[in-house]
């Protein structure tokens, strides 16, 4: 008996709806998703032309491919567990080609690579603080003040969010800005090099 693939109800319903599409629609959808790497938003836009719940189907398809990739399984090997999980709303259409479409597989793999790091940044902000310096006499007065900055990085580690605090001064801010600009320039140049080589970039975050 095939095992069951656990998934949220919304994902299950979206996948079940996929199995009820007609053959022509599935063929067109597979063709569109095989055209190459896509961002999440581009992937969702393609699905919107064929299914009512493109948002949850996007999440479900990528999650399925990430799951089977981690288990080193083909679509054919993983399909029984998926179908066993879809319940009574399961249709008769063959969805193997859609499940194995290039765009979905690449998004799943790029997402896995991104989240394979020890800490994955979710958000960041810089908090600026001004602290007065008082004299030592009984009636203290403000003699000076200190401006300090704190970089707060909210990172995901082992499925838990944690805040990392890093103290910065004015020189650190300049250095941070320089490094960010340098990284952005390297990103542009590497993308251009890959483009000339005919190698597509699989972007998880939506950058073109």
N, C-alpha and C positions, 0 to 999 in steps of 0.2 A: 504493500500500500504506500502511495506517495506521501511524503511528509507535507506539512502545511507551511506556507510562507506567511509569517505574521506581518500585517500591514494595517495602517489606519483605515477606518471605514471609508473615508473619502477616496483614498487610493484604490481600495478594493472596488468601489463603485465605478471609478473612472476606468480601471482596467477591464471590468466586466462590460462596460459600454463599448470599449474597443473591440471586444469579441463579437459584438452585434453589428458592426459595420459591414457593409456589403463589400464584395471582392474588389470592385472597381475603386472604391474609396480607399481601401487598404493599399492597393497597388500604387495609387497616386501619392498617398501619404508616405509609403516606403521610399518611393523615388525622390520625393522632396527631402526626406531626412537622410538620404544617402548622398546628397550633393556635396557635403563636406562639413568641416567643423563649424559649429554655431555657438553663439552665446546663449545663455538661458532665455533671454527675452526673444531672440530670433527663433529658438526652438519652440517656445510657447506660441509665437505668432503662426508658425507653420501648422501647429495642432489646432489652432482656433478655426481654421478653414474646414476642419473635418469632425471635430468633437465638441460637445457642449461644455465640458469642464476641462479646458486646456490646462489650467493652472495645476490641478491635482494630478492630471495625467502626466504632465511634465515631471512632477516630483516622483510619481510612481515609476515611470519608465527609467529615470536616472537611478533611483534607489534600487530597482530590480537589477539593473546592470552592474551597479556597484556591489551588490550582494553576491551575484553569481561570479563576478570577477575575483572577489576575495576568496571564494570557494574553488576557484579555477575550474568552473563548469561552463559548458557551452549552453546556448539557449535551449537546445533539445534536452540536455540533461536537467536543466532547471525548470523547464516548462511544467512537468507534472505537479511539482510543489506549488507553482503559481496557480495553475488551474484548480487545484484542490482547495485553494484559499478563496476563490471567487464566489463560491456559494451558488444559490439557485438562479442568479441573474446571468449566468454564463451563456454566451451565445455559441454559434457553431463555426464562426469564422476562424481561419488559420492566421494567427497573429505573429508567428515566428519571425517573419521578415521584418516586421515593424519593431519587434523587440530587439532585433540584432542590427538595426539601422545604425549607420556610422556615427551620426551626430549624437545619438543617445549614448553609445558606447564610449565615445571620446569625452563627453561631458562627465560621465561616471568616473572614468579613469583620471581625468584632470582634477576632479573634486577629491578623489582619494589621495592623489599626490599632494594636493594643497593641505589636506587635513592630516597628512602623515607626519607633519612636524610636531615637535614637542609642545609648542605654544602657537596657536593660530590667532592672529589679531582679529578682533571683532569690532573694536571701536577704540579711538584714542582722542585725548584732549589735553590741552595745556592749561593748568591753573596758575594764575599769577597772584602773588601775595605781597603785600607791603607790611613790614613789621617795624615799628618804631624802636629806637634805642634810647633808653632813659639814662640820666645821670644818677650818681650814687647818693646825692644829698637827700635830706629828709623830705624835701618838697621837690620830687623829681620833675624834671622837664625833658622834653624831647630834644635830644642832641642831634640825632640823625635818623635815617631810616634805611632799611635794607629791602631791596626788591628781589624776590626769589620766584622761581618758576618750578612747576612740577609737571612732568610728563606722566600722564596716567594712561596706561595701555590695558584695555580689557581684553583678555586672551582666553581662548578655549583650550582646556587641557583635560584629557580623560573625561570628556563630556561635561565638564564643569567650568563655569566662568570664574575667573579670578582677576583682580586688579593688580597691576604691577606699577609701582611708583618710582620715578627716577627724578632726582633733584637736578635742576639745570640753572646755569647763570647765563648772562647775556652772551658770553663767548660760546657757550654750549648751543645756544639757539642759532647762532650764526653757523656753527659747524653742522648742526642738524639740517639746517636749510640747504647748505652746500651739498651734503650727502644725498638729500632727497632729490635735488636738481640733477646731480650726477647720475643717480639711479634711473631717473626718468629719461635722461639722454641715452643711457646704455640700453634701456628698454626699446626706445625708438630705433636705435641702430641695429640691435639684434633682430627686431621684427623685420626691418628692411632687408637684412642679410638673408633671413629665412624666406622672405617673399621672393627674392631673386633666385633662391635655390628651389623654389616651388614647394616649400614646406609650409603647410598651414599651421597657425597657432590656435590651439584649443583653449579658449578663454572661458573660465568659469564665471567671472565677475561682470561680463558684458562689454568689455573693451573691444573696440574694433581695430 
